[in-house]
Amino acid sequence: MRLSRARAFAVYTVVTENGRAQRPADNNDGGFILAIARASARAYNPQAERIFFTTMTAAILAAVVVGFGRTFFFRAWFGDYAAAHSPAEPFFYFHGAFFAAWFGLLLLQAGLVNSGRIDLHRKLGICGAVLAAVMVVLGIAGAVIAASRPTGFVDVPVPPHIFIVEPLAAVTLFAVFVGLGIARRRDSASHKRLMLLGSIAMIAAAISRWPTPLVHAPSPIPIFQTPDLLLDLFLLPLIFHDLLTRGRLHPVTLWGTVVLLVSQPARWMLASTDTFQAFAAWLTS
């Protein structure tokens, strides 16, 4: 009995992604392939994976609530602080509501998958796609409004025509990851990783507002900002999850991590160029 490597790998891939054994179409090498399938099905735990992604989305939402708790979510209890550290434009309440809705929907969607309500998950996915598009527009508009102020971004000592690169980069990464996630919605493994990466890319602003001196501590890696390094910590569970459950990084995890890490120092190098400075000045004129 001979078994081609391609055929064995195909069955292994189907099993490890779908969590069930698949009987081969022919009986020539069926016994051996089915044994591989059964072993793979035991190694893959779809319920544990669903719990992992639900937990990750909850952690991302928690990071956002902690960061914007004093100026948005619980501002009624932080009157003086909120007044001193919040943007004056009413636009940002509208902006914040949509962004909060995204992270809440992200957790809800993961919970629906975890509970087996795939039908409702898909229906709400349409709302999620519309919400993501609105967020891109609001994110760019918010960056332009903040950079156009004489005082620049709230609590940010960096000149606004330089710092605007940060929200613009975050919105761009969000649009790319989430757009690819929507396009790959029939590929569950890729889809959920892309949606997670897109959401992680958007939480730098929340992390920079965490009520801890750690956020403002000097970075141990000169080319990275401390909030960027804290954001990167959210990538580690996904990396470890892939290594433990797959034995290797999923391509989305691998390349998504590379893109996020490279973009962090690259955006600041871009912001220091005359070309970007001219673009920022035009954008805010």
Secondary structure, DSSP 8 states (H G I E B T S, - for coil): ----HHHHHHHHHHHHHHSS----SSSSSHHHHHHHHHHHHHH--HHHHHHHHHHHHHHHHHHHHHHHIIIIITGGG-HHHHHHHS-S-THHHHHHHHHHHHHHHHHHHHHHHHTT-HHHHHHHHHHHHHHHHHHHHHHHHHHHHHHHSTT-STT--S-HHHHTHHHHHHHHHHHHHHHHHHHTTTSHHHHHHHHHHHHHHT-HHHHTT-SSGGGGS--SSTTS-HHHHHHHTTHHHHHHHHHHHHSS--HHHHHHHHHHHHHHHHHHHHHTSHHHHHHHHHHT-
